[in-house]
Every structure is written in structure tokens, then in C-alpha cells.
Amino acid sequence: MNRVPLTKKGAEILKEELNQLKTVTRPQIVEAIATAREHGDLKENAEYHAAREQQSFAEGRIQELESVLSTAQIIDVENLGVEGRVVFGATVELEDLDTEETVTYQIVGDVEADIKQNKIAVSSPIARALISKEEGDIATVKAPAGIREYEIIDVKYI
């Protein structure tokens, strides 16, 4: 069985989404389908077809979330005891040695990754280059755009 790594916070967010889908979204869709059925002929009823499509999407997402959560390996970053070292779940402040720009990333599982929130997947090239490094180390990242070097400024476990 493939265990999916998740941060404790990431698992809580997925559980909240699952609860929302089961307790709010699912009943709303059932009600929308019942209302659409009252309008008569289902072959040409756009409201009915839209509600059924929405139901299909919601049920698929519920199955996906249940599957991920049932096989997840939840890692509590705050209790790892690896001070100063980059590990799964760590939040890392980096300085690009070429541009001198700083950026902060949290290393998370593939399911949680969202670059808009500065959460990068543990399987990404930058995360793989950072893992097991410490504050002050230089990480060389082999990215599709070429080789980049980052200095690790700070490592936090939040």
C-alpha cells in the first residue's frame, strides 16, 4: 500500500473539506435533484442534468478524499526534533544566489502542494535539493530552466 505523506495541518484541511462535502454539499445536491425531478420530463431538464453532474463530481471528490486520508501518513512537523535541518513539513526561507531574492516555501506532500500558497511537493526538484540540508547550506537545484543555487536562510517547523 502506498502511504501518502501529509502534514498534520494538511490532513485537517482535507478532513474539513470531506465533512463539508458530506454534511452540506451532498444534501444540497440531493435537494436540487428532487426539485428538478418535480419539473417533469428528465430528458430535456437541464437543471436535473446539471445537478446530476454536480453530484457525480462531489461523490468523486468524497471518494478521493477518503482514499487519501485512509492511506495517509500524517507527520506532525512540530514534534520531529530535527532543529535546523530541512525535512518534510519544514518551512524554509531561501535566498537565490543569482538574483538575491528571498522566497519562503513549505515542503509538503503531493496532495497538499500549492505554489500559490508557497507549498511545494516533497517530490519537486527544489524540495529534493533542500531535504537534509541545514541553515547556511547552499542547495543546488537542477530545474528544467537550468541549475539554480539557493542559500538556506532559515528553517521553521510550523
DAUR-V7695 format. One record per residue. N is the residue number from 0. PSI is psi in radians with two decimals (NA if undefined). D_LAST is the distance of its C-alpha to the last C-alpha in Angstrom with 2 decimals. Layout:
BEGIN
n=(N;N)
psi=(PSI;PSI)
d_last=(D_LAST;D_LAST)
END
This chain:
BEGIN
n=(0;1;2;3;4;5;6;7;8;9;10;11;12;13;14;15;16;17;18;19;20;21;22;23;24;25;26;27;28;29;30;31;32;33;34;35;36;37;38;39;40;41;42;43;44;45;46;47;48;49;50;51;52;53;54;55;56;57;58;59;60;61;62;63;64;65;66;67;68;69;70;71;72;73;74;75;76;77;78;79;80;81;82;83;84;85;86;87;88;89;90;91;92;93;94;95;96;97;98;99;100;101;102;103;104;105;106;107;108;109;110;111;112;113;114;115;116;117;118;119;120;121;122;123;124;125;126;127;128;129;130;131;132;133;134;135;136;137;138;139;140;141;142;143;144;145;146;147;148;149;150;151;152;153;154;155;156;157)
psi=(2.36;2.00;2.18;2.13;2.35;2.50;2.78;-0.76;-0.71;-0.70;-0.69;-0.70;-0.75;-0.66;-0.69;-0.76;-0.75;-0.78;-0.75;-0.79;-0.72;-0.67;-0.41;-1.00;-0.84;-0.87;-0.63;-0.71;-0.74;-0.73;-0.72;-0.66;-0.75;-0.73;-0.75;-0.62;-0.57;-0.34;0.01;-2.43;2.06;-0.36;-0.68;0.40;1.74;-0.64;-0.71;-0.83;-0.67;-0.75;-0.69;-0.67;-0.73;-0.69;-0.73;-0.77;-0.82;-0.77;-0.64;-0.75;-0.67;-0.79;-0.74;-0.83;-0.75;-0.69;-0.83;-0.83;-0.56;-0.43;0.06;2.52;1.80;2.16;2.11;1.80;-0.63;-0.34;0.40;-0.50;0.78;0.84;2.19;-0.13;2.51;2.10;3.05;2.29;-0.23;2.60;2.14;2.23;2.21;2.65;2.14;2.11;-0.38;-0.83;-0.20;0.33;2.56;2.59;2.63;2.26;2.61;2.33;2.03;3.10;2.87;-0.61;-0.60;-0.31;2.31;1.78;-0.46;-0.47;0.23;0.64;2.03;2.58;2.48;-0.38;-0.07;2.72;-0.71;-0.71;-0.73;-0.61;-0.48;-0.55;2.31;0.04;2.92;2.96;2.35;-0.30;2.75;2.24;2.22;2.11;2.14;1.66;2.88;-0.52;-0.05;-3.06;2.27;2.57;2.35;2.44;2.36;1.96;-0.77;2.55;2.17;2.72;1.48;NA)
d_last=(28.57;25.79;22.36;19.82;16.26;13.71;10.07;10.21;9.33;11.90;14.35;14.28;15.10;17.86;19.20;19.52;21.36;23.56;24.42;25.30;27.51;29.27;29.85;30.41;31.12;33.34;35.64;35.97;37.09;39.54;40.99;41.34;43.17;45.48;46.29;47.03;49.31;51.37;52.29;54.57;54.95;51.66;52.84;52.70;50.02;47.17;45.07;45.37;44.42;41.40;40.20;40.80;38.84;35.92;36.24;36.20;33.01;31.23;32.50;31.41;27.85;27.90;29.16;26.58;23.63;25.34;25.91;22.35;20.98;23.84;23.21;19.41;17.68;14.47;11.87;9.28;6.80;6.23;10.04;11.21;12.53;12.84;12.18;12.76;13.52;12.47;12.06;11.46;8.03;7.14;7.00;10.43;12.76;16.31;19.79;22.61;25.41;28.13;27.12;24.91;22.52;18.79;16.34;12.61;11.72;9.15;11.17;11.89;15.12;18.29;18.35;15.10;15.90;16.75;17.55;18.11;14.42;13.72;12.64;14.94;16.43;16.25;20.04;20.33;22.17;19.50;16.84;19.63;20.53;17.10;16.44;17.25;17.68;16.46;16.05;19.52;20.61;22.33;21.55;24.58;24.03;27.08;26.79;29.69;30.36;30.72;28.97;26.21;24.68;21.28;20.22;16.68;15.94;12.40;9.69;6.07;3.80;0.00)
END
